[in-house]
Amino acid sequence: NFRHPNSNVFVDDNTLEDIYRTPDGSYNVGGGDGGDGSNSNLSRLTVVAPPGKLGITFNVHTGNMPIVLTIEETSVLHGDVHVGDLVMSVDEIDCGGLSAVQVSRLISSRGGNPVRTLVLLRGSGSC
């Protein structure tokens, strides 16, 4: 099969976006405990990461929230962090609006600390 050199082989996949979409079509990435009228599909969790490499890659979610794209099976956080988790903060530094590279650099820059605290939002449909 011949493909035109300008054709794009990548297409949008809304699978994860649908997890965070509210009935009115907007995206709710705040709170999530259900007690304040926010999207009850989301739960907020805190993960404490040890020093060193974590084996996690990120992308940027609609709404400018970094999202976990992959996690290596050998990662110390495998099972605690899931693909599709939104990264709200790292060591109390807000990650909203940061690029995937910026989040990775932020986490890496704190790799020598005894612990790094990640606050995540998880949808009920996360992997």
C-alpha positions as CSV (number, residue, x, y, z in Angstrom):
1,N,0.0,0.0,0.0
2,F,1.2,3.4,-0.9
3,R,0.7,6.3,1.6
4,H,0.9,9.9,0.6
5,P,3.9,11.3,2.4
6,N,1.7,14.0,4.1
7,S,-0.9,11.6,5.3
8,N,-1.1,11.2,9.1
9,V,-1.1,7.7,10.5
10,F,-2.0,9.0,14.0
11,V,-5.6,9.7,14.9
12,D,-7.3,11.0,18.0
13,D,-8.5,8.3,20.5
14,N,-11.1,9.6,22.9
15,T,-11.1,6.5,25.1
16,L,-9.6,8.1,28.1
17,E,-11.2,11.5,27.6
18,D,-14.7,9.9,27.9
19,I,-13.8,8.8,31.5
20,Y,-13.6,12.5,32.6
21,R,-16.4,14.0,30.4
22,T,-19.4,15.3,32.3
23,P,-23.0,15.0,31.0
24,D,-22.8,18.6,29.6
25,G,-19.8,17.6,27.5
26,S,-17.2,19.5,29.6
27,Y,-14.4,17.9,31.5
28,N,-14.3,17.8,35.3
29,V,-10.8,17.4,36.8
30,G,-11.4,18.9,40.2
31,G,-12.3,17.3,43.5
32,G,-14.1,14.2,42.6
33,D,-15.3,13.1,46.0
34,G,-18.9,13.6,45.0
35,G,-19.7,15.6,48.1
36,D,-19.3,19.0,46.5
37,G,-21.3,18.4,43.3
38,S,-18.2,17.5,41.3
39,N,-17.9,14.4,39.2
40,S,-18.2,11.4,41.5
41,N,-16.4,9.2,38.9
42,L,-13.1,10.7,40.0
43,S,-11.2,9.9,43.2
44,R,-8.3,11.8,44.5
45,L,-5.3,9.7,45.8
46,T,-1.9,10.4,47.1
47,V,1.1,8.2,46.1
48,V,4.4,8.4,47.8
49,A,7.3,7.6,45.4
50,P,10.8,6.6,46.6
51,P,14.0,8.2,45.2
52,G,15.2,7.2,41.7
53,K,13.6,6.5,38.4
54,L,9.9,5.8,38.3
55,G,9.4,4.4,34.8
56,I,6.3,6.5,34.0
57,T,5.6,8.5,30.9
58,F,3.0,11.3,30.5
59,N,0.9,13.0,27.9
60,V,-1.3,16.1,28.3
61,H,-5.0,15.5,28.8
62,T,-7.7,17.7,27.4
63,G,-8.0,20.5,30.0
64,N,-4.2,20.8,30.3
65,M,-3.9,18.1,32.9
66,P,-0.9,15.7,32.6
67,I,-2.0,12.1,32.3
68,V,-0.1,8.9,32.9
69,L,0.5,7.4,29.4
70,T,2.6,4.3,30.3
71,I,4.0,2.7,33.4
72,E,6.7,0.1,33.2
73,E,6.0,-3.3,34.8
74,T,9.2,-2.9,36.7
75,S,8.2,0.5,38.1
76,V,8.2,0.8,41.9
77,L,4.8,2.4,41.5
78,H,3.3,-0.3,39.2
79,G,-0.1,-1.1,40.7
80,D,-0.3,2.2,42.6
81,V,-0.3,4.5,39.6
82,H,-2.5,3.5,36.6
83,V,-2.5,4.5,33.0
84,G,-5.1,7.2,32.7
85,D,-4.4,8.8,36.1
86,L,-4.3,12.6,36.0
87,V,-1.3,14.2,37.7
88,M,-2.6,17.1,39.9
89,S,0.6,17.9,41.8
90,V,4.1,16.7,42.6
91,D,5.4,17.7,46.1
92,E,2.6,20.3,46.3
93,I,3.6,21.9,43.0
94,D,0.5,22.2,40.7
95,C,0.9,20.3,37.5
96,G,-2.1,21.9,35.7
97,G,-0.9,23.4,32.4
98,L,2.5,21.7,32.5
99,S,3.6,19.7,29.4
100,A,4.5,16.1,29.6
101,V,8.2,17.0,29.4
102,Q,7.8,19.5,32.2
103,V,6.1,17.0,34.5
104,S,8.8,14.4,33.8
105,R,11.5,17.0,34.5
106,L,9.8,18.1,37.7
107,I,9.6,14.5,39.0
108,S,13.2,13.8,37.9
109,S,14.5,16.9,39.5
110,R,13.2,15.6,42.8
111,G,14.6,12.1,42.3
112,G,17.2,12.5,45.0
113,N,14.6,13.4,47.7
114,P,13.8,10.7,50.2
115,V,10.2,10.8,49.0
116,R,8.1,12.5,46.3
117,T,4.4,13.0,46.8
118,L,2.2,12.7,43.8
119,V,-1.5,13.7,44.0
120,L,-3.5,12.0,41.3
121,L,-7.1,11.9,40.1
122,R,-8.4,8.5,38.9
123,G,-11.6,7.9,37.0
124,S,-13.7,4.9,37.8
125,G,-12.9,3.6,34.3
126,S,-9.1,3.9,34.6
127,C,-7.0,0.9,33.6
